[in-house]
């Protein structure tokens, strides 16, 4: 899976770009007949609010695509891939079934997880706090 870094100033549409990129990765797997595990995608940002907005946008875009042909065509155009109603439903279902394992978080939380996982290797106190 290729690495994508999106750098842009506040208010420039990063949340939308991240959401579309997230869906594009899932759709590529779906089209290839190799559904992607959404938990294998890491999306990080600076604040918890922004992380929540990314997840909200992904869910909203897919939900709208399930319900509306116009929304589905718009999302397909943004993704750059054809998006059928069946693809939209499967992607949304796959995502909903794995929401508890998604890696959409702050960079701080991600680095804290890494430090905790490798605390003994790094010589860090793995204690509670």
BELRAJO-V164227 format. One record per residue. N is the residue number from 1. SS is DSSP state (helix for helix, strand for strand, loop for the rest). PSI is psi as a letter, one per 20 degrees, with the letter a starting at -180 (NA if undefined). Layout:
n:N ss:SS psi:PSI
n:N ss:SS psi:PSI
//
This chain:
n:1 ss:loop psi:p
n:2 ss:loop psi:q
n:3 ss:loop psi:p
n:4 ss:loop psi:p
n:5 ss:loop psi:p
n:6 ss:loop psi:o
n:7 ss:loop psi:p
n:8 ss:loop psi:q
n:9 ss:loop psi:r
n:10 ss:loop psi:p
n:11 ss:loop psi:j
n:12 ss:loop psi:j
n:13 ss:loop psi:k
n:14 ss:helix psi:g
n:15 ss:helix psi:g
n:16 ss:helix psi:g
n:17 ss:helix psi:g
n:18 ss:helix psi:g
n:19 ss:helix psi:g
n:20 ss:helix psi:g
n:21 ss:helix psi:g
n:22 ss:helix psi:g
n:23 ss:helix psi:h
n:24 ss:helix psi:g
n:25 ss:helix psi:g
n:26 ss:helix psi:g
n:27 ss:helix psi:h
n:28 ss:helix psi:g
n:29 ss:helix psi:g
n:30 ss:helix psi:g
n:31 ss:helix psi:h
n:32 ss:loop psi:i
n:33 ss:loop psi:j
n:34 ss:loop psi:m
n:35 ss:loop psi:p
n:36 ss:loop psi:q
n:37 ss:loop psi:o
n:38 ss:helix psi:h
n:39 ss:helix psi:i
n:40 ss:helix psi:i
n:41 ss:loop psi:p
n:42 ss:strand psi:p
n:43 ss:strand psi:o
n:44 ss:strand psi:q
n:45 ss:strand psi:a
n:46 ss:loop psi:h
n:47 ss:loop psi:q
n:48 ss:helix psi:h
n:49 ss:helix psi:g
n:50 ss:helix psi:h
n:51 ss:helix psi:g
n:52 ss:helix psi:h
n:53 ss:helix psi:h
n:54 ss:helix psi:g
n:55 ss:helix psi:g
n:56 ss:helix psi:g
n:57 ss:helix psi:g
n:58 ss:helix psi:g
n:59 ss:helix psi:g
n:60 ss:helix psi:g
n:61 ss:helix psi:g
n:62 ss:helix psi:g
n:63 ss:helix psi:g
n:64 ss:helix psi:h
n:65 ss:helix psi:h
n:66 ss:helix psi:h
n:67 ss:helix psi:h
n:68 ss:loop psi:p
n:69 ss:helix psi:h
n:70 ss:helix psi:g
n:71 ss:helix psi:h
n:72 ss:helix psi:g
n:73 ss:helix psi:g
n:74 ss:helix psi:g
n:75 ss:helix psi:g
n:76 ss:helix psi:h
n:77 ss:helix psi:g
n:78 ss:helix psi:h
n:79 ss:helix psi:h
n:80 ss:loop psi:j
n:81 ss:loop psi:q
n:82 ss:loop psi:p
n:83 ss:loop psi:o
n:84 ss:loop psi:r
n:85 ss:helix psi:g
n:86 ss:helix psi:g
n:87 ss:helix psi:g
n:88 ss:helix psi:g
n:89 ss:helix psi:g
n:90 ss:helix psi:g
n:91 ss:helix psi:g
n:92 ss:helix psi:g
n:93 ss:helix psi:g
n:94 ss:helix psi:g
n:95 ss:helix psi:g
n:96 ss:helix psi:h
n:97 ss:helix psi:i
n:98 ss:loop psi:j
n:99 ss:helix psi:h
n:100 ss:helix psi:i
n:101 ss:helix psi:j
n:102 ss:loop psi:q
n:103 ss:strand psi:m
n:104 ss:strand psi:o
n:105 ss:strand psi:a
n:106 ss:strand psi:q
n:107 ss:helix psi:h
n:108 ss:helix psi:g
n:109 ss:helix psi:h
n:110 ss:helix psi:g
n:111 ss:helix psi:h
n:112 ss:helix psi:h
n:113 ss:helix psi:g
n:114 ss:helix psi:g
n:115 ss:helix psi:g
n:116 ss:helix psi:g
n:117 ss:helix psi:h
n:118 ss:loop psi:k
n:119 ss:helix psi:g
n:120 ss:helix psi:h
n:121 ss:helix psi:h
n:122 ss:helix psi:i
n:123 ss:loop psi:k
n:124 ss:loop psi:q
n:125 ss:loop psi:p
n:126 ss:loop psi:j
n:127 ss:loop psi:r
n:128 ss:loop psi:l
n:129 ss:loop psi:NA
//
